[in-house]
Amino acid sequence: MDAELIFRQGTPPDAEYTFKHALVQDAAYSTLLRGRRQQIHARIATTMESRFPEMVAAQPHLLAQHCSEAGLNDKAIGYRFKAGQHAVARSAMTEAVVQLEKGLNLLAMLPDDPNRRQQELDLLIVLGQAQMATRGQAAPEVTETFARARALAEQLNRSDHLIVVLHSQ
């Protein structure tokens, strides 16, 4: 604070601290060892879940980011899905595509099992709807997304999801 690299708003313990510039924040962040950064992100995620459920409900993308940085991929995927759903509900389709694609990227790191395939199916259905809104119904990525969703729905014998996918196709 004396060097004016960070600023405080309010009084401790309720004070909020912000960096003077994003580059200063990046420099400070990069000095932390990877394990320590993961611990901090995990602690933030746990604190948000236990003490700020309204924030978790309103801003799942924040929790998704902290869970991702903490290496809590299962949780991060769930929060990316919720963030995508929230974005779709607000008609923020580009944001929805980003969140859902990040969820799919994390999902690719998990072992293939029925639970993982179900999560992928859920992400793909919402992603396909967001892609249709941003790129158009005939876009190749929309066709690919729904083709993969259809294959998963058939493989998992999820006729309820299959109906949604076929309607979208």
Z-matrix of the N, CA and C atoms (Angstrom, degrees):
N
C 1 1.448
C 2 1.526 1 110.50
N 3 1.331 2 117.08 1 -39.70
C 4 1.461 3 119.96 2 179.76
C 5 1.523 4 111.48 3 -62.04
N 6 1.320 5 116.80 4 -35.82
C 7 1.465 6 121.11 5 178.66
C 8 1.522 7 111.93 6 -83.16
N 9 1.329 8 116.36 7 -0.73
C 10 1.470 9 123.67 8 -179.86
C 11 1.530 10 112.32 9 59.32
N 12 1.344 11 115.45 10 36.83
C 13 1.458 12 120.31 11 173.30
C 14 1.522 13 110.64 12 -88.47
N 15 1.340 14 115.63 13 -27.36
C 16 1.460 15 120.98 14 174.12
C 17 1.521 16 108.35 15 -130.58
N 18 1.323 17 115.49 16 155.82
C 19 1.462 18 121.98 17 178.84
C 20 1.514 19 109.13 18 -124.59
N 21 1.331 20 115.65 19 146.62
C 22 1.461 21 121.46 20 179.66
C 23 1.513 22 108.84 21 -111.65
N 24 1.343 23 114.33 22 135.06
C 25 1.466 24 120.78 23 172.56
C 26 1.513 25 106.69 24 -117.57
N 27 1.310 26 117.44 25 127.24
C 28 1.447 27 121.47 26 -178.33
C 29 1.516 28 110.81 27 89.81
N 30 1.322 29 114.27 28 -176.60
C 31 1.462 30 119.88 29 -179.07
C 32 1.525 31 109.65 30 -116.16
N 33 1.339 32 116.41 31 143.62
C 34 1.461 33 119.63 32 178.67
C 35 1.525 34 110.47 33 -59.82
N 36 1.282 35 121.23 34 145.92
C 37 1.459 36 128.99 35 7.58
C 38 1.529 37 113.44 36 -88.42
N 39 1.328 38 117.84 37 1.49
C 40 1.461 39 120.94 38 -177.89
C 41 1.525 40 112.63 39 -95.86
N 42 1.316 41 117.03 40 13.17
C 43 1.456 42 121.04 41 -177.80
C 44 1.521 43 111.26 42 -70.93
N 45 1.309 44 115.21 43 151.65
C 46 1.465 45 122.32 44 173.05
C 47 1.518 46 107.75 45 -116.86
N 48 1.328 47 115.40 46 135.89
C 49 1.454 48 121.36 47 -178.32
C 50 1.516 49 109.24 48 -113.60
N 51 1.316 50 116.08 49 136.51
C 52 1.461 51 121.15 50 176.78
C 53 1.524 52 109.16 51 -131.42
N 54 1.320 53 115.61 52 147.46
C 55 1.449 54 120.78 53 177.87
C 56 1.524 55 109.81 54 -78.63
N 57 1.317 56 115.43 55 149.44
C 58 1.456 57 121.20 56 179.42
C 59 1.531 58 110.32 57 -63.68
N 60 1.329 59 115.82 58 -36.35
C 61 1.462 60 120.36 59 -176.98
C 62 1.526 61 108.75 60 -148.32
N 63 1.312 62 116.32 61 150.02
C 64 1.466 63 121.06 62 -179.82
C 65 1.526 64 111.77 63 -61.21
N 66 1.323 65 118.16 64 -32.02
C 67 1.470 66 120.58 65 179.21
C 68 1.525 67 111.34 66 -67.36
N 69 1.330 68 116.76 67 -34.48
C 70 1.465 69 120.67 68 176.41
C 71 1.523 70 109.05 69 -66.25
N 72 1.328 71 115.89 70 -42.53
C 73 1.459 72 120.51 71 177.81
C 74 1.530 73 110.31 72 -61.64
N 75 1.310 74 117.62 73 -45.64
C 76 1.461 75 121.58 74 179.18
C 77 1.528 76 111.78 75 -60.96
N 78 1.344 77 116.42 76 -41.03
C 79 1.457 78 120.32 77 179.77
C 80 1.530 79 110.35 78 -64.38
N 81 1.321 80 117.47 79 -43.75
C 82 1.465 81 121.12 80 179.21
C 83 1.532 82 110.50 81 -64.67
N 84 1.317 83 116.58 82 -42.39
C 85 1.461 84 122.18 83 -179.03
C 86 1.528 85 111.07 84 -62.95
N 87 1.327 86 115.42 85 -40.65
C 88 1.467 87 119.26 86 -176.36
C 89 1.526 88 112.66 87 -70.72
N 90 1.326 89 118.33 88 -16.24
C 91 1.466 90 120.08 89 178.58
C 92 1.523 91 112.26 90 -79.39
N 93 1.343 92 117.26 91 -15.38
C 94 1.462 93 120.57 92 178.33
C 95 1.524 94 110.00 93 -77.65
N 96 1.325 95 115.96 94 139.84
C 97 1.458 96 119.56 95 174.46
C 98 1.522 97 109.28 96 -67.66
N 99 1.327 98 116.42 97 151.11
C 100 1.464 99 121.97 98 -175.49
C 101 1.525 100 112.00 99 -55.45
N 102 1.314 101 117.08 100 -45.34
C 103 1.467 102 121.02 101 179.99
C 104 1.516 103 112.16 102 -61.00
N 105 1.317 104 115.80 103 -41.18
C 106 1.472 105 120.28 104 179.17
C 107 1.526 106 110.45 105 -66.99
N 108 1.330 107 117.21 106 -41.44
C 109 1.480 108 120.39 107 177.75
C 110 1.524 109 109.82 108 -60.09
N 111 1.339 110 116.96 109 -43.45
C 112 1.465 111 120.41 110 179.77
C 113 1.527 112 110.48 111 -62.41
N 114 1.319 113 117.37 112 -41.29
C 115 1.467 114 120.85 113 177.99
C 116 1.523 115 111.13 114 -61.23
N 117 1.320 116 116.43 115 -43.64
C 118 1.471 117 120.42 116 -179.87
C 119 1.521 118 110.46 117 -63.51
N 120 1.328 119 116.70 118 -45.96
C 121 1.471 120 119.49 119 179.42
C 122 1.528 121 111.52 120 -63.70
N 123 1.322 122 117.41 121 -39.21
C 124 1.467 123 120.68 122 177.97
C 125 1.522 124 110.23 123 -63.85
N 126 1.317 125 116.48 124 -41.10
C 127 1.473 126 120.41 125 178.87
C 128 1.525 127 111.24 126 -64.96
N 129 1.325 128 116.32 127 -41.19
C 130 1.465 129 120.07 128 177.55
C 131 1.525 130 110.01 129 -62.07
N 132 1.326 131 117.20 130 -45.37
C 133 1.474 132 121.35 131 -179.91
C 134 1.518 133 110.70 132 -60.87
N 135 1.318 134 116.74 133 -46.23
C 136 1.464 135 121.01 134 -179.70
C 137 1.524 136 110.98 135 -62.51
N 138 1.323 137 116.24 136 -42.65
C 139 1.464 138 120.70 137 179.33
C 140 1.520 139 111.04 138 -64.79
N 141 1.325 140 116.64 139 -43.01
C 142 1.468 141 119.58 140 178.46
C 143 1.519 142 110.78 141 -60.85
N 144 1.328 143 117.00 142 -44.96
C 145 1.464 144 120.91 143 -178.90
C 146 1.528 145 111.87 144 -63.66
N 147 1.319 146 116.98 145 -41.22
C 148 1.463 147 119.58 146 -174.46
C 149 1.527 148 113.72 147 -85.11
N 150 1.331 149 117.80 148 -32.60
C 151 1.463 150 119.43 149 -173.26
C 152 1.526 151 114.46 150 -110.34
N 153 1.319 152 118.02 151 -17.39
C 154 1.457 153 120.58 152 -175.78
C 155 1.531 154 111.94 153 -132.81
N 156 1.335 155 117.43 154 58.62
C 157 1.469 156 119.26 155 -177.41
C 158 1.529 157 113.24 156 -61.50
N 159 1.326 158 116.93 157 -29.00
C 160 1.464 159 119.22 158 178.32
C 161 1.526 160 111.22 159 -67.03
N 162 1.327 161 117.30 160 -34.72
C 163 1.459 162 121.18 161 177.01
C 164 1.528 163 110.34 162 -69.73
N 165 1.326 164 115.97 163 -40.04
C 166 1.464 165 121.20 164 178.58
C 167 1.528 166 109.59 165 -61.28
N 168 1.333 167 116.37 166 -43.00
C 169 1.464 168 120.54 167 -179.45
C 170 1.526 169 111.77 168 -68.21
N 171 1.323 170 116.71 169 -38.25
C 172 1.459 171 120.48 170 -176.14
C 173 1.525 172 113.52 171 -83.87
N 174 1.345 173 117.39 172 -28.13
C 175 1.457 174 120.86 173 -174.76
C 176 1.537 175 111.34 174 -135.72
N 177 1.318 176 117.13 175 63.47
C 178 1.474 177 118.38 176 -177.88
C 179 1.528 178 113.66 177 -62.84
N 180 1.323 179 117.14 178 -22.02
C 181 1.464 180 119.16 179 178.35
C 182 1.532 181 111.95 180 -63.00
N 183 1.343 182 117.53 181 -31.79
C 184 1.463 183 120.08 182 177.40
C 185 1.527 184 111.12 183 -65.95
N 186 1.320 185 114.98 184 -45.51
C 187 1.454 186 118.69 185 179.04
C 188 1.520 187 110.83 186 -66.37
N 189 1.329 188 116.70 187 -36.82
C 190 1.465 189 120.64 188 177.35
C 191 1.525 190 110.40 189 -59.67
N 192 1.320 191 116.41 190 -42.45
C 193 1.465 192 120.57 191 179.94
C 194 1.529 193 111.07 192 -63.62
N 195 1.332 194 116.90 193 -46.43
C 196 1.464 195 119.49 194 -179.72
C 197 1.534 196 111.38 195 -65.90
N 198 1.318 197 116.92 196 -40.16
C 199 1.474 198 119.76 197 178.06
C 200 1.525 199 110.72 198 -64.93
N 201 1.321 200 117.17 199 -40.22
C 202 1.471 201 120.74 200 177.51
C 203 1.518 202 110.55 201 -61.43
N 204 1.317 203 116.39 202 -47.56
C 205 1.465 204 120.76 203 -178.77
C 206 1.525 205 112.01 204 -66.25
N 207 1.337 206 116.32 205 -26.94
C 208 1.463 207 120.78 206 178.95
C 209 1.524 208 112.22 207 -83.60
N 210 1.328 209 116.98 208 -7.47
C 211 1.462 210 120.64 209 -177.56
C 212 1.513 211 112.89 210 81.31
N 213 1.331 212 117.41 211 15.81
C 214 1.467 213 122.64 212 178.64
C 215 1.525 214 108.29 213 -92.36
N 216 1.332 215 115.46 214 70.13
C 217 1.461 216 120.85 215 -170.78
C 218 1.522 217 113.70 216 -63.07
N 219 1.328 218 118.60 217 -39.16
C 220 1.472 219 120.31 218 179.21
C 221 1.523 220 110.88 219 -57.89
N 222 1.326 221 115.61 220 -48.80
C 223 1.462 222 119.83 221 178.89
C 224 1.523 223 111.08 222 -65.17
N 225 1.321 224 116.03 223 -42.49
C 226 1.462 225 120.48 224 -178.29
C 227 1.528 226 111.23 225 -59.61
N 228 1.326 227 116.79 226 -40.22
C 229 1.466 228 120.69 227 179.37
C 230 1.522 229 110.37 228 -62.10
N 231 1.321 230 116.61 229 -45.67
C 232 1.463 231 120.21 230 178.41
C 233 1.513 232 112.29 231 -60.22
N 234 1.321 233 116.75 232 -41.20
C 235 1.465 234 119.83 233 179.20
C 236 1.526 235 112.44 234 -73.21
N 237 1.327 236 117.47 235 -31.15
C 238 1.484 237 119.78 236 174.42
C 239 1.533 238 109.13 237 -65.34
N 240 1.326 239 116.50 238 -39.83
C 241 1.465 240 120.39 239 177.56
C 242 1.526 241 110.23 240 -61.93
N 243 1.334 242 116.76 241 -48.07
C 244 1.467 243 120.25 242 178.30
C 245 1.525 244 111.55 243 -61.48
N 246 1.317 245 116.84 244 -40.33
C 247 1.461 246 120.42 245 178.36
C 248 1.528 247 110.48 246 -63.05
N 249 1.333 248 116.47 247 -40.33
C 250 1.461 249 120.18 248 176.79
C 251 1.513 250 112.05 249 -63.41
N 252 1.327 251 116.68 250 -42.72
C 253 1.465 252 120.70 251 177.40
C 254 1.527 253 111.30 252 -62.55
N 255 1.316 254 116.72 253 -42.92
C 256 1.475 255 120.32 254 178.49
C 257 1.518 256 110.83 255 -62.35
N 258 1.316 257 116.36 256 -42.14
C 259 1.462 258 120.17 257 179.60
C 260 1.523 259 110.69 258 -63.27
N 261 1.329 260 117.62 259 -42.31
C 262 1.464 261 121.00 260 177.89
C 263 1.535 262 109.84 261 -61.97
N 264 1.317 263 116.74 262 -42.28
C 265 1.470 264 120.76 263 -179.76
C 266 1.527 265 111.45 264 -62.34
N 267 1.336 266 116.48 265 -29.06
C 268 1.467 267 120.87 266 178.43
C 269 1.524 268 112.00 267 -92.64
N 270 1.325 269 117.09 268 4.75
C 271 1.463 270 123.67 269 -175.57
C 272 1.524 271 112.45 270 60.96
N 273 1.315 272 116.38 271 29.39
C 274 1.466 273 122.65 272 175.37
C 275 1.528 274 107.29 273 -96.98
N 276 1.316 275 115.45 274 70.04
C 277 1.459 276 120.91 275 -170.08
C 278 1.526 277 113.73 276 -66.98
N 279 1.312 278 118.25 277 -36.47
C 280 1.464 279 120.07 278 178.12
C 281 1.518 280 110.12 279 -63.47
N 282 1.315 281 117.01 280 -42.93
C 283 1.466 282 121.21 281 176.34
C 284 1.527 283 110.65 282 -62.74
N 285 1.327 284 116.36 283 -40.26
C 286 1.468 285 120.14 284 178.66
C 287 1.517 286 110.49 285 -60.40
N 288 1.323 287 117.42 286 -45.08
C 289 1.469 288 121.23 287 179.50
C 290 1.528 289 110.07 288 -58.82
N 291 1.319 290 117.18 289 -44.62
C 292 1.471 291 121.24 290 -179.47
C 293 1.526 292 110.38 291 -61.12
N 294 1.329 293 117.36 292 -48.95
C 295 1.463 294 121.25 293 -177.74
C 296 1.531 295 111.28 294 -62.71
N 297 1.314 296 116.64 295 -45.08
C 298 1.461 297 120.86 296 -177.14
C 299 1.528 298 111.81 297 -68.83
N 300 1.327 299 116.93 298 -37.89
C 301 1.464 300 119.83 299 176.81
C 302 1.526 301 110.92 300 -66.21
N 303 1.323 302 117.51 301 -37.01
C 304 1.470 303 120.43 302 175.64
C 305 1.530 304 109.62 303 -63.54
N 306 1.326 305 116.57 304 -39.43
C 307 1.461 306 120.18 305 176.73
C 308 1.514 307 111.66 306 -62.13
N 309 1.327 308 116.95 307 -43.26
C 310 1.471 309 120.95 308 178.53
C 311 1.523 310 111.51 309 -64.92
N 312 1.328 311 117.19 310 -37.60
C 313 1.468 312 120.30 311 177.78
C 314 1.524 313 111.04 312 -63.45
N 315 1.329 314 116.88 313 -40.47
C 316 1.461 315 120.28 314 177.12
C 317 1.529 316 110.61 315 -67.52
N 318 1.316 317 115.39 316 -38.75
C 319 1.462 318 120.83 317 -178.87
C 320 1.530 319 111.38 318 -61.53
N 321 1.321 320 116.13 319 -33.30
C 322 1.463 321 120.68 320 -179.47
C 323 1.528 322 112.07 321 -63.22
N 324 1.325 323 117.77 322 -18.40
C 325 1.470 324 121.72 323 180.00
C 326 1.529 325 112.43 324 -84.69
N 327 1.334 326 116.93 325 -11.16
C 328 1.457 327 120.59 326 -177.16
C 329 1.522 328 110.70 327 -91.19
N 330 1.328 329 117.64 328 155.20
C 331 1.469 330 120.16 329 177.83
C 332 1.530 331 110.63 330 -66.60
N 333 1.325 332 114.57 331 147.77
C 334 1.465 333 120.39 332 -179.02
C 335 1.528 334 109.79 333 -75.78
N 336 1.321 335 115.16 334 118.55
C 337 1.462 336 122.01 335 175.25
C 338 1.529 337 107.49 336 -152.61
N 339 1.330 338 118.88 337 171.73
C 340 1.472 339 120.45 338 -177.70
C 341 1.532 340 113.91 339 -57.77
N 342 1.323 341 117.61 340 -36.37
C 343 1.463 342 120.27 341 179.33
C 344 1.525 343 110.92 342 -64.97
N 345 1.330 344 116.14 343 -43.54
C 346 1.461 345 120.57 344 178.57
C 347 1.524 346 110.60 345 -62.94
N 348 1.341 347 116.68 346 -41.78
C 349 1.469 348 120.56 347 179.41
C 350 1.536 349 111.21 348 -65.35
N 351 1.328 350 116.53 349 -36.62
C 352 1.473 351 119.90 350 177.27
C 353 1.532 352 110.40 351 -65.10
N 354 1.335 353 116.26 352 -42.71
C 355 1.465 354 119.51 353 177.33
C 356 1.521 355 110.61 354 -62.61
N 357 1.313 356 116.40 355 -41.53
C 358 1.465 357 120.21 356 178.76
C 359 1.523 358 110.43 357 -61.91
N 360 1.327 359 116.80 358 -43.74
C 361 1.460 360 120.93 359 178.62
C 362 1.530 361 111.07 360 -59.32
N 363 1.319 362 116.54 361 -46.32
C 364 1.466 363 120.55 362 179.43
C 365 1.526 364 111.34 363 -60.20
N 366 1.332 365 116.32 364 -45.57
C 367 1.464 366 120.52 365 179.04
C 368 1.525 367 111.39 366 -63.32
N 369 1.340 368 116.37 367 -42.59
C 370 1.468 369 120.44 368 -176.99
C 371 1.516 370 112.91 369 -65.28
N 372 1.317 371 117.49 370 -37.81
C 373 1.462 372 119.66 371 -179.12
C 374 1.522 373 110.72 372 -63.80
N 375 1.319 374 116.63 373 -46.74
C 376 1.469 375 119.66 374 179.74
C 377 1.529 376 109.62 375 -69.38
N 378 1.341 377 117.50 376 -39.30
C 379 1.461 378 120.69 377 177.62
C 380 1.522 379 111.06 378 -59.97
N 381 1.324 380 117.09 379 -45.55
C 382 1.462 381 120.34 380 179.93
C 383 1.519 382 112.12 381 -59.33
N 384 1.315 383 116.80 382 -40.66
C 385 1.469 384 120.51 383 178.01
C 386 1.526 385 111.16 384 -64.72
N 387 1.335 386 116.46 385 -41.49
C 388 1.466 387 120.20 386 178.76
C 389 1.531 388 110.77 387 -68.22
N 390 1.331 389 116.33 388 -38.84
C 391 1.471 390 119.99 389 177.99
C 392 1.528 391 111.26 390 -63.89
N 393 1.332 392 117.11 391 -39.66
C 394 1.467 393 119.70 392 177.94
C 395 1.518 394 110.50 393 -59.20
N 396 1.322 395 116.29 394 -40.42
C 397 1.465 396 120.43 395 -178.37
C 398 1.529 397 111.80 396 -70.72
N 399 1.333 398 117.52 397 -31.76
C 400 1.464 399 119.40 398 -176.87
C 401 1.522 400 113.79 399 -94.16
N 402 1.333 401 117.34 400 -30.12
C 403 1.471 402 120.08 401 -173.18
C 404 1.518 403 114.03 402 -117.02
N 405 1.325 404 116.46 403 -14.62
C 406 1.457 405 120.27 404 -178.07
C 407 1.503 406 111.66 405 100.09
N 408 1.317 407 115.79 406 152.34
C 409 1.455 408 122.31 407 -173.69
C 410 1.525 409 113.40 408 -64.10
N 411 1.331 410 117.49 409 -28.98
C 412 1.464 411 120.35 410 -175.95
C 413 1.527 412 113.61 411 -93.46
N 414 1.324 413 118.09 412 5.01
C 415 1.475 414 120.68 413 -178.70
C 416 1.530 415 110.34 414 -64.76
N 417 1.316 416 116.86 415 141.01
C 418 1.467 417 120.39 416 -178.30
C 419 1.532 418 113.49 417 -57.41
N 420 1.339 419 117.38 418 -38.13
C 421 1.464 420 118.87 419 -179.31
C 422 1.516 421 111.78 420 -67.48
N 423 1.331 422 117.98 421 -30.16
C 424 1.466 423 121.55 422 176.64
C 425 1.527 424 109.18 423 -67.51
N 426 1.323 425 115.60 424 -44.85
C 427 1.467 426 120.91 425 178.68
C 428 1.529 427 110.32 426 -60.23
N 429 1.331 428 117.09 427 -44.81
C 430 1.469 429 121.74 428 179.92
C 431 1.529 430 111.28 429 -64.35
N 432 1.325 431 116.42 430 -42.43
C 433 1.469 432 120.80 431 -178.48
C 434 1.520 433 110.23 432 -61.81
N 435 1.326 434 116.59 433 -48.14
C 436 1.464 435 119.23 434 -178.01
C 437 1.528 436 112.34 435 -72.97
N 438 1.328 437 118.24 436 -28.36
C 439 1.463 438 120.24 437 175.86
C 440 1.529 439 109.94 438 -65.83
N 441 1.318 440 116.63 439 -42.89
C 442 1.473 441 120.57 440 177.88
C 443 1.534 442 109.71 441 -66.55
N 444 1.330 443 116.84 442 -41.05
C 445 1.467 444 120.59 443 178.88
C 446 1.528 445 110.33 444 -62.67
N 447 1.311 446 116.32 445 -40.73
C 448 1.474 447 120.00 446 179.31
C 449 1.526 448 110.72 447 -63.15
N 450 1.330 449 116.10 448 -44.87
C 451 1.466 450 120.07 449 179.63
C 452 1.533 451 110.49 450 -60.62
N 453 1.322 452 117.03 451 -42.23
C 454 1.467 453 120.51 452 179.28
C 455 1.529 454 111.53 453 -66.97
N 456 1.324 455 116.47 454 -42.26
C 457 1.470 456 120.31 455 -179.92
C 458 1.532 457 110.24 456 -61.85
N 459 1.328 458 116.81 457 -41.33
C 460 1.465 459 120.55 458 178.00
C 461 1.525 460 110.77 459 -67.79
N 462 1.324 461 116.28 460 -42.64
C 463 1.463 462 121.31 461 -179.36
C 464 1.532 463 111.19 462 -63.49
N 465 1.325 464 116.58 463 -39.22
C 466 1.467 465 121.54 464 -178.65
C 467 1.531 466 112.64 465 -87.25
N 468 1.344 467 115.11 466 -2.08
C 469 1.465 468 120.88 467 -178.73
C 470 1.535 469 111.14 468 57.01
N 471 1.347 470 115.12 469 46.01
C 472 1.460 471 121.79 470 -179.35
C 473 1.529 472 108.81 471 -105.21
N 474 1.331 473 115.79 472 81.93
C 475 1.466 474 120.01 473 -177.74
C 476 1.521 475 111.60 474 -63.02
N 477 1.336 476 118.07 475 -31.42
C 478 1.465 477 120.14 476 178.00
C 479 1.534 478 111.21 477 -62.73
N 480 1.314 479 117.03 478 -39.94
C 481 1.462 480 120.98 479 177.29
C 482 1.529 481 111.13 480 -75.65
N 483 1.311 482 115.95 481 -34.72
C 484 1.457 483 120.89 482 -179.60
C 485 1.522 484 110.94 483 -61.35
N 486 1.303 485 117.02 484 -38.60
C 487 1.473 486 120.89 485 178.33
C 488 1.529 487 110.19 486 -61.04
N 489 1.327 488 116.93 487 -44.90
C 490 1.467 489 120.93 488 179.06
C 491 1.519 490 110.21 489 -62.48
N 492 1.330 491 117.22 490 -43.85
C 493 1.458 492 121.52 491 -178.39
C 494 1.525 493 110.62 492 -65.29
N 495 1.329 494 117.04 493 -46.95
C 496 1.470 495 119.68 494 -179.44
C 497 1.523 496 111.46 495 -62.91
N 498 1.312 497 116.42 496 -38.05
C 499 1.476 498 120.10 497 177.06
C 500 1.530 499 109.67 498 -63.18
N 501 1.314 500 117.05 499 -40.43
C 502 1.468 501 120.53 500 -179.58
C 503 1.517 502 112.15 501 -70.74
N 504 1.346 503 115.92 502 -32.42
C 505 1.462 504 119.06 503 178.64
C 506 1.523 505 109.81 504 -71.77
